[in-house]
C-alpha cells in the first residue's frame, strides 16, 4: 500500500477509567470512535481517530480522509447481533464478532480492498 503498513483498527465505545481509576462496575458509554494505526516506511507511526462512525446492531461504517494516504473506509457487520459481548457467557476472548471490507482509495482508484475479521477483546 504505497509504503503503508496497517498496524491495527480498534472500535471503542466504553471507557473503564475515570480520573485514572478503573471503574469496571460502572463504565462510561462513549460515542463510538474508531482508531486506525498505521506506519509509513521511514516515518513514525500515525494514529487516526474518528468519531464519524455509524454503529448499530447490524452495521459498523466509518470513513475519513488522510491527505497523504487517501480515503480510508470500512463497512461491515456484526456476526452476533446480541451486542454487549462482555455480558455473553458463550463469547470468549478471540471470538470473531465483526467482519467487513476495509478500503483505501486515492484519486478515485482503489489502493487496497481487503476483508477483515475482528475479534472480541475484553481489555481496555
N, C-alpha and C positions, 0 to 999 in steps of 0.2 A: 504494500500500500504506500508507494512513494516515500519510503524511508520511515514509515509509521508502524509502530508496534502497539497493539491494543493490550493493555495490562489487565483492566477489569471494568465491569459495569455493575453498578450497585443501585438498587431501588430501595429507598428508605422512607418510612412514614411513621416510625416510632422512635422516640428518644428516651432512653432509660436513665439519663443523667439530668440532675437538677442542681446547678451550682457546684458541679464536681462530685456530687454524691450519687451513687447508684440508687435508683428508685424502681426496682423491678415490680413491686406491688402496685405502683400507680404510675405507669409510663405516660408520657405526653404523646398524644396523637398529633402528628405534624401534617402539613400539606405535603403530598408526595413530592419527592425530589429524586432525580437521577444523577448519579455521579459516574462520569466516564473518565477513566485514567488511561493515558497513552503516552508513549515516548517517541520522539523523533530521533533518528540516528544522529549522533553527535550533538544532541541538545538535552536539556534537562527534561524531566518528566513534566507532563502537563495534566492537570486535572480540571475538567469542566464540570460545573454543577448547573443543572437547570431545574426549575420548578414548573416549566411548561410541559407538564406531564398529565396525561389522562389515565386514570386508574379506576377500574370498576371490577365487578366480579368476573367479567369475561375478558377484559382487554387492558393492555398496557401499551400506550403510544407516547413517544416523545420525539422531538426534533429540535435541533439547534444548529447554528452556523458557526464554524470556526473559520476565520478568514484565511488561514494557512492550509486547512485540510479540506474544507467544503461543508456541505450539509450532512450532518450525522443524524441518523434516524433509526428508530426501532418500532416495529409493530408486531405485537404478539398477544398471546392469550394464556390464561391460567389453565393448567390441566386439571386442577382440583378447584371447583367453583365455591367451596365452602368458606375459604378465607380463614383468617386468624390461625395460621399454621401452628403457632405456639400453643394453641388450645386443642389441637387434634392429636389424639393418642397414637394414631396409625401413621403419622408423618414423622420420620426420623431425620436426623442430620443427613445431608446429601441427597434427600429425595428431590427429584426434578419436579418443580412446581410451575414453571413458566417456560414457554418456548415461543420463538418468533424469529423474524427476519431483521437483521442488523444491516444497515446500508450506509455507505458513504458515497456522496455524489459530488462531482467537481465539474463546473461548467456544463451542466446537463448531461454529463457522462457518468455512468456508474463505475466508481473506482473499485468498490468491493460490495458484494452482496452475499451474506452468509447467514445460515440458520444457526441460532444459539439456543441452548437449553440452560436454564438457571436452576440452581439447587437451593433448597432451604438451608439457612444457617441461622442458628438462634443467637449468635453472639451480637455484640453491639458494634 
